[in-house]
Amino acid sequence: MTIPVLLAWSGGKDSSLALASLRADPAVEVVGLLTSVTPAYDRVSIHGVRRSILREQSAALGLPLFEAQLAPGATNDAYDTAWASALSQARAALGFVLHVAYGDLFLEDVRRFREEQAARLDFIPSFPLWGADTVRLAREFVEAGYEAYLTCVDTTQLAPEFSGRQFDAALLEDLPPTVDPCGERGEFHTCVVAGPIFPVSIPVMRGGRLRREDRFEYCDLVPGPPEAGS
């Protein structure tokens, strides 16, 4: 008998690798995705990815999506409320699910926040990628054939020109040594549109760039035309 698990899904590289890891474990079954979104922007929170692309990811993965809806600049209390609502929706649709998995890698304060939130909201967190070497993980992601793009860059840590670049071997070579290759310290965020976990790719085109808060450089990923024959 497998353990049902919800995955905290950002649509990016680390949550994709977490899903692959969970699906390789015969003891668990991923039954749905939980994603924080900002309806005012119609985007995935922080990552800046359009909700339409998020929903395409969900459909391609064959997993139901449950959204934790946040206002811009939401407080931790508001995040708790939104996360509790999304969890409640998931449980109403799927039955009681106790476990929520995250793609976090090594930030102890982030993990501690998850664990404290889990205690408040009555779920058990898990971290299938925790402690993995991020240099190795980034290379494995590229070598596995994933297609991903940097959708948000923190310009205090990485040059704005990296926003919109494909996450590939060339990008890894170009990253400054001060930047974690998985962007675990918030240096950048990604959106994955193809790879081993996706039976079909999600066509996208790179659109314009926008600076927010005089710090974060976003690149808009725009849904692309359907592939020939689809």
N, C-alpha and C positions, 0 to 999 in steps of 0.2 A: 504494500500500500504506500503510495507516494504522499508526500507532504505538499499541500498547495501553497504557493508563494506568489505574492504580488511583488512586482519589480518597480522601484522608483526609477522612472524612465525620463531622461532629459532629451533623448534623441541623439546623444553624442557618443563619442568613442568609448568612454568607460562603461556607460550603461549597456552598450552593444556587447562589449567583452564580458560584462557580468551576465548578460542573457545567454551568451554562448557557453559560459562556464556552468550556469545553472542547468541548461538543457543537456549538458554532458553528464550530469549527476543523476543516476537512475533513482535516487531516493526522493527527488523533488519534482514538482510540476509547476511551471510558471503559468498562472491562470489569468493574469491581467497586468496592466500597466497603470501606474500612478504618476501623473505629471503635474507640476505647478505651472499654471499659465496666468498671463496678465490680460484679461479681456479688453481692457482699455486700449491696448496695443495690438490685440489679436495675435499674441506671440507667446512662445514658451518663455517663462520667466528667466531672466539673466542671459540665456542663450540667444534670444532674439529671433528664433525660428518661427516662421508662420505656422499658425495652428492647422492650416490646410495640409502642410507637409507632415506635421505631427500625426494627423489623422491618416495620411497615406502610409506612414510607417506602421501605425497600428493595424491597418487593413492588410498590409503586406506580411506582417508577422503573424496574422491570424489571432491577435490578442485584443480583448476589449480594453478600451481606454477610459480611465476615470480621472477627471481634471480637478485639481485643487486650485480654485480661482482666487487670485490675489490682486489687490489694488496696487498701483505703483507705490514703491516705498513702504510696503506693508511691514508691520512690526512682527516680532516673534510670536506674540499672542495671536495676531491675525493669521499668521502662518499655521499655528496649531489648529485654529478654528477651521481653516480651509482644508487642511490635511485630514482632520477628523471627518469633515463632510465627505471628502472623496473616499475615504476608507469606508464610511458608512454606506455610500452608494455601491461600492464594490461588494461589500458583504451582502447587501440586499439583492444584488444580481447573481452572486456566485455562491452564497452561503458563507458561513463564518470562516474567514481566513485569518490566521493568527500571525503569519510570518510575512515580513516585508524586507526585501533585499536591496542593497545599495551598491553602487559602483565605486565607493570611496577607496582610496589607496593607502594613505599614510597620515593624514592630518588628524591628530589625536583630538583636537578641540571639536572638529566636525563630527567625529565618531561619538564623542561624549554627548554632543547635542542630540544626535539621533537616538542614543540610548536613553537619555532623559526624556525626550519626547515620547519614545515608545512606552516608557513607564506611565506617562500621563495619559496616553491614548489607548493603552491596552493592546499592544502588539509586540512581537519579538523581532528585533532587527537582525539582519545577517549581512556579512561583508565578504562575498566570495572572492574578491580580488585583493583583499587586505594584505599588505606586506609584500606584494609582488614588486620586483625590480622594474622601475618605470622605464628605464632605457630598453630593457628586454621586451617589456610589454608593448611599447610604442613600435619597435621593430617588428614584432610578431603581428601586430595589427596591420601594418603595411604589407608584410610578406603574405598574409592570409588573403589579400585581395580586396580589402575593404576600400570603399570610396567615401571620403569625408572631406568637409571644408571647414575652415575656421570662420565662425560666424560672429565672434566677439573677441576683441583683443583689449587687454588692459594696457593702455599706452604708457603707464608708469613702469611697466615691466618688459614690454615688447613693442617694437616699432609698429605703427599703425598700418604700414604696408603689408604686414602679415595677414591682416583681415581679408578674408575671401580666398586665401591661398588653399590649395588642396593639401591635405595632410598626407604627405608621401615622403619617400626617401630623401628627396631634395630639400624638403622643408626641415626634416630632422637634421640634415647637415648644416642648414643655415641658422638654426636656433642658437642664440647666445648660450654660453655655458651656465649662465645664471638662471636660465629658464628650464623648468622641469619638462622633459619631453612629452609628458602626458598632460601638462598644464595643470597639475594638481593644486598649485598654489593660486589658481585663478588667473594665470597669465593669459589663457585663451580658452575658448569653448568651441565645440565642434558640432556639426550635424552630419550624420551618416546616412547615405542614400543608396548604398549597395554593399554587398559582401556576403559571406557565407551564411549569415542568419536570415538573409532576405531571398525568398524564392524569385522575386522580381525586383529590378532596380527602380528607383524613383527618379525620373528625369527632372533635373533642376538646371537653372541658369543663374549665374552670378549677376546680381543687380547692383544698385548704387550702395555707397557707403555713407554712414552717418555717425557723427560723434555725439555722445550723450554724457552729461555731467562733466564735460570738459576732460573726459578721461577714457571712456569706453568707445572703441571704434567698432561699429557693427557693419557687417556686409549682409545685404539682403539676398537670401536665396529665393528665387522666383520659380514656381512650378514651370517646368519646361514642356515642350510639345510631346505628345505621346510618341513612343518609339514606333518605328515602322512595323506594321503587322500586328500591333496591339489593339 
